[in-house]
Amino acid sequence: MALFDCAQDARSGHARALSFETAHGTFCTPVFMPVGTSATVKGVTAGQLRDLGSQVVLANTYHLSLRPGADVVEAAGGVHAFAHYDGPMLTDSGGFQVFSLADTVKLDEDGLTFRSIYDGAKVRWTPEENMRIQEQLGADIAMQLDQCAPYPAERGFVARAVDLSANWARRCLAAHARPDQTLFGIVQGGMHLDLRLRSVEALRSIERESLASGGRRFGGFGIGGYSVGESHEVMFETLGQVARALPEDRPRYLMGVGNPTTLVRAVREGVDMFDCVLPTRTARMGTAFSSTGRMNMRNAKYTRDFGPLDPACTCPVCRNHSRAYLRHLVKQNEMLGGILLSIHNLHYLIDLMRRARQAVLADAYEEFYGEWMASPAAKDY
């Protein structure tokens, strides 16, 4: 496969199994991508991520550009060398972080101005500047700068965010030039199906214009602006139609979603890639995913429970540590408790997507989906 080629290995209903070639290796979908915001997945080493079967790791442009600075990461040899991770990596644009701090952001057609959360310094980003920063960081996949609308939001606000994001997508694609890095466009539109489809068509049109003038195409497409406060049922009212409106020959990436059952359902709708801080953030709060549903390890019933965290799990935590020990660590606020639960939760989602891929390859995804939804594991809220 050539760099950034995408092969469809199989499909089962709308569910897909893809292979995507990057400068740091091929990853296979469906895939869950651990989030390493500041070039680190909190509490988990690069070696441990490899052992867990992690295929793609995220880093955050907003945070790395402010600390230690994109120039520092570039001088280190790029984010792969800086983090000592030799597999595929993705950087988000940082747009979500900027817009989550709405009271410090000034937005205009040309770009945005915001205050650093670290020292209050004023920062100016245009789409072109954002591309320059992401090229400095050097991940295999960069994301366009976009405006993520909150939920709920007035339709007019969401429509303007769609148009602005499309304008910035055009400028990002024109500015992006690093040959060993590809750019993903991002679909916005809130919970409005017509605005979502308008956003998809805008990205398709931008790509056609770029190719017609000898420019580049998008390597894939993010689906942003979901999981921003709405219920997952509201998200699924439109997600499938939006995913399937995107090109068949590129990955579809549902941004910021990491609940196990939501992943299983989204794969069924045609989504390929996922990321979320949920597995590590909830781990630090003492919560574990399991084949019997979500577990709160602070619960007193685990005090003398010397069985494995999840008997159905093969991760090193479940092989080596008891529920009683994990509860003890959590109750004592020992950092090892959060680390071990993070390792387990990451393994759980990575392995879940591995099994989902196997089901697609066997053309048995509907059976896999039905078994999951009928299992105690589906009760993961």
C-alpha positions in Angstrom: 0.0 0.0 0.0 1.1 3.5 -0.7 1.3 6.2 1.9 -2.2 7.1 3.2 -3.9 4.4 1.0 -7.1 3.0 2.6 -8.2 -0.5 1.8 -11.6 -1.9 2.7 -10.9 -5.4 3.9 -14.5 -6.4 4.6 -17.9 -5.1 5.4 -20.8 -6.5 7.3 -24.0 -4.5 6.9 -22.8 -0.9 7.3 -19.9 -2.0 9.6 -16.4 -1.8 7.9 -13.0 -3.2 8.4 -10.3 -0.9 6.9 -6.5 -0.8 6.6 -4.9 2.6 6.5 -1.2 3.1 5.7 0.8 5.8 7.5 4.5 6.7 7.6 4.6 4.9 11.0 2.8 1.8 10.0 -0.6 0.5 9.0 -3.6 0.6 11.4 -6.7 -1.5 11.1 -10.3 -0.5 11.9 -12.5 -0.4 13.8 -10.0 1.2 16.2 -10.1 3.0 19.5 -7.3 5.5 19.9 -6.0 6.4 23.4 -5.7 10.1 24.1 -2.3 11.4 25.0 -3.1 15.1 25.4 0.3 16.4 26.3 2.2 13.6 24.4 1.4 11.2 27.2 -1.5 8.9 28.0 -1.8 9.7 31.7 0.0 7.1 33.8 0.7 4.7 30.9 4.1 4.3 29.1 4.6 4.0 25.4 5.8 0.5 25.9 2.7 -0.4 27.8 0.5 1.1 25.0 2.3 -1.2 22.5 1.8 -4.2 24.8 -1.9 -3.4 25.0 -2.2 -3.4 21.2 -2.7 0.3 20.8 -2.5 1.2 17.1 -2.9 5.0 17.1 -2.3 7.6 19.9 -3.6 11.1 19.9 -1.9 14.3 21.0 -3.4 17.7 21.5 -2.3 20.7 19.4 -3.6 23.3 21.9 -1.7 22.0 24.8 1.5 21.0 23.0 1.7 24.3 21.2 1.5 26.2 24.5 3.6 23.8 26.6 6.4 22.9 25.8 5.8 24.7 22.4 5.7 23.2 18.9 9.3 24.4 18.3 10.5 22.3 21.2 8.6 19.2 19.9 10.0 19.8 16.4 13.5 20.1 17.8 13.1 16.8 19.6 12.4 15.1 16.2 8.6 15.5 16.3 5.9 14.1 18.6 6.8 10.5 17.9 10.4 10.9 19.1 9.4 13.3 21.8 6.9 10.7 23.3 9.0 7.7 22.3 6.0 6.2 20.5 6.8 4.7 17.1 3.3 3.9 15.9 0.8 6.1 14.0 -0.2 9.3 15.8 -2.9 11.9 15.3 -3.1 15.5 16.5 -6.4 17.3 16.8 -6.5 20.9 15.9 -7.1 22.2 19.4 -10.3 23.9 18.2 -12.5 22.0 20.7 -10.3 23.1 23.6 -10.4 26.7 22.4 -14.1 26.8 22.1 -14.7 25.1 25.4 -13.1 28.2 26.9 -15.7 30.4 25.2 -15.3 33.4 27.5 -11.7 33.9 26.5 -12.2 33.5 22.7 -12.6 36.1 20.0 -13.7 34.7 16.7 -13.7 36.2 13.3 -13.8 35.0 9.7 -10.0 35.0 9.4 -9.3 33.0 12.6 -9.5 33.2 16.4 -7.8 34.8 19.3 -7.7 33.2 22.8 -5.8 33.3 26.1 -3.5 30.6 27.1 -4.7 28.6 30.1 -1.1 28.4 31.4 0.0 32.0 31.5 -2.8 34.1 30.1 -0.8 35.1 27.0 -2.8 36.1 24.0 -2.6 33.6 21.1 -3.8 34.1 17.5 -4.6 31.1 15.3 -5.6 31.2 11.6 -6.2 27.9 9.8 -2.8 28.4 8.1 -1.0 28.9 11.5 -2.8 25.9 12.9 -1.5 23.8 9.9 2.0 25.1 10.5 1.9 24.0 14.1 0.6 20.6 13.3 3.2 20.1 10.7 5.8 21.0 13.3 4.4 18.5 15.7 4.6 15.9 12.9 1.9 13.4 13.7 0.8 11.1 10.8 -2.8 12.6 10.8 -3.6 16.3 11.4 -7.1 17.6 11.8 -8.5 20.8 10.3 -9.2 23.8 12.5 -13.0 24.0 13.0 -15.6 25.6 15.1 -17.4 23.1 17.4 -20.9 24.3 18.4 -22.0 23.5 21.9 -25.3 21.7 22.8 -27.9 23.1 23.0 -27.3 25.9 20.5 -29.6 28.0 18.3 -29.8 26.7 14.7 -28.5 29.9 13.3 -25.4 29.6 15.4 -24.8 26.0 14.3 -25.3 27.0 10.7 -22.7 29.7 10.9 -20.3 27.3 12.6 -20.8 24.9 9.6 -20.0 27.6 7.1 -17.0 28.9 9.0 -15.7 25.4 9.5 -16.0 24.7 5.7 -14.2 28.0 4.9 -11.4 27.0 7.3 -11.3 23.4 5.9 -10.6 24.9 2.4 -7.8 27.1 3.8 -6.3 24.2 5.9 -6.3 21.9 2.8 -4.6 24.6 0.7 -2.0 25.3 3.4 -1.2 21.8 4.4 1.9 20.5 2.6 3.8 18.0 4.7 4.2 14.9 2.6 4.4 12.4 5.4 1.3 13.7 7.1 -2.3 13.7 5.9 -5.2 16.0 6.8 -8.7 15.0 7.9 -11.7 17.4 7.3 -14.3 17.7 10.0 -18.1 17.5 9.7 -20.1 19.9 11.9 -23.8 20.7 12.1 -25.0 19.9 15.7 -28.0 17.7 15.9 -29.5 19.0 12.6 -29.3 16.4 9.9 -29.6 18.9 7.0 -26.8 21.0 8.4 -24.7 17.9 8.9 -25.3 16.8 5.3 -24.5 20.4 4.1 -21.2 20.2 5.9 -20.4 16.8 4.3 -21.2 18.2 0.8 -19.0 21.3 1.5 -16.1 19.1 2.4 -16.6 17.0 -0.8 -16.8 20.2 -2.9 -13.6 21.6 -1.3 -11.8 18.4 -2.1 -13.0 18.4 -5.7 -11.8 22.0 -6.1 -8.4 21.1 -4.6 -7.9 18.1 -6.8 -9.0 20.0 -9.9 -6.2 22.6 -9.3 -3.6 20.0 -8.6 -3.9 20.1 -4.8 -4.4 17.4 -2.2 -7.4 15.5 -0.9 -8.5 14.8 2.6 -7.1 11.6 4.0 -10.2 10.9 6.0 -13.0 12.7 7.8 -13.7 13.5 11.4 -17.3 13.7 12.7 -17.2 16.4 15.3 -19.7 18.2 17.5 -21.3 15.1 19.0 -21.0 14.0 22.6 -21.1 17.7 23.7 -24.0 17.4 26.1 -26.7 15.6 24.2 -27.9 12.1 25.0 -26.4 9.3 23.0 -29.9 8.5 21.7 -30.1 12.0 20.2 -26.7 11.5 18.6 -27.8 8.2 17.0 -30.8 9.9 15.4 -28.4 11.4 12.8 -25.0 9.7 13.1 -25.6 6.8 10.7 -26.8 9.0 7.9 -24.0 11.4 8.4 -21.3 8.7 8.4 -22.6 7.0 5.3 -22.8 10.3 3.4 -19.0 10.5 3.7 -16.8 8.9 1.0 -16.6 5.1 1.1 -12.9 5.0 0.5 -11.6 7.0 3.5 -11.8 6.5 7.3 -14.7 8.0 9.3 -13.7 9.2 12.8 -16.2 9.9 15.5 -14.4 12.4 17.7 -14.5 12.3 21.5 -16.7 9.2 22.0 -15.4 6.3 24.1 -18.3 4.6 25.9 -18.1 0.9 25.0 -21.7 0.4 23.9 -21.7 3.6 21.9 -18.6 2.3 20.0 -20.3 -1.0 19.2 -23.4 0.9 18.0 -21.4 3.4 16.0 -19.4 0.7 14.2 -22.8 -0.7 13.1 -23.6 2.7 11.6 -20.4 2.8 9.5 -17.9 4.6 11.8 -14.3 3.4 11.8 -12.3 5.4 14.4 -12.8 6.6 17.9 -11.0 8.5 20.7 -11.9 9.6 24.2 -10.4 10.5 27.6 -13.1 8.4 29.2 -11.2 5.2 29.9 -8.3 7.0 31.7 -10.3 9.7 33.3 -12.9 7.3 34.8 -10.0 5.1 35.8 -8.5 7.9 37.9 -11.9 8.1 39.6 -11.9 4.4 40.5 -14.2 3.2 37.7 -13.6 0.1 35.5 -15.3 -1.2 32.4 -16.1 -4.9 32.6 -18.0 -7.8 31.0 -20.6 -7.3 33.8 -21.0 -3.6 33.3 -19.3 -0.6 34.8 -17.7 -1.1 38.2 -17.1 1.4 41.0 -14.0 0.1 42.8 -14.8 2.2 45.8 -17.7 0.0 46.5 -17.3 -1.9 49.9 -18.4 -5.2 48.4 -14.9 -5.5 46.8 -13.1 -5.3 50.2 -12.6 -9.1 50.5 -13.1 -10.0 46.9 -9.9 -11.7 45.8 -11.0 -12.6 42.3 -9.8 -10.8 39.2 -11.2 -7.4 38.2 -12.9 -9.0 35.2 -12.7 -12.8 34.8 -13.4 -12.4 31.1 -10.4 -10.0 30.5 -6.9 -11.0 29.6 -5.1 -7.7 30.4 -2.2 -7.8 32.8 -4.2 -6.1 35.5 -6.9 -8.8 35.5 -4.2 -11.5 35.3 -2.2 -10.2 38.3 -4.4 -8.2 40.7 -7.5 -8.7 42.7 -10.6 -6.6 43.1 -9.7 -6.2 46.8 -6.2 -4.9 46.0 -7.5 -2.5 43.4 -10.2 -1.2 45.8 -7.5 -0.7 48.4 -5.4 1.3 46.0 -8.3 3.5 45.0 -9.5 4.1 48.6 -5.9 5.0 49.6 -5.7 7.4 46.6 -2.5 5.6 45.5 -1.5 6.6 42.0 -1.0 3.0 41.1 -4.8 2.5 41.4 -5.5 4.9 38.6 -2.6 3.6 36.5 -3.8 0.0 36.7 -7.4 0.8 36.0 -6.3 3.0 33.1 -4.4 0.0 31.6 -7.4 -2.2 32.1 -9.9 0.3 30.6 -7.7 0.9 27.6 -7.2 -2.8 27.0 -11.0 -3.2 27.3 -11.8 -0.7 24.5 -8.9 -1.7 22.2 -9.8 -5.4 22.5 -13.5 -4.6 22.0 -12.7 -3.0 18.7 -10.4 -5.9 17.8 -13.3 -8.3 18.3 -15.6 -6.0 16.3 -13.2 -6.2 13.4 -13.1 -10.0 13.6 -16.9 -9.9 13.4 -16.8 -7.7 10.3 -14.3 -9.9 8.7 -16.5 -12.9 9.4 -19.6 -11.0 8.0 -21.2 -11.5 11.4 -21.4 -8.0 12.9 -25.1 -8.1 13.4 -24.7 -11.3 15.6 -21.8 -9.6 17.5 -24.0 -6.5 18.0 -27.0 -8.5 19.2 -24.9 -10.5 21.7 -23.3 -7.3 23.0 -26.6 -5.5 23.5 -28.0 -8.5 25.3 -25.0 -8.8 27.6 -24.4 -7.2 31.1 -21.4 -5.4 29.5 -23.9 -3.1 27.6 -24.9 -1.6 30.9 -21.9 0.7 31.0 -23.3 4.0 32.1 
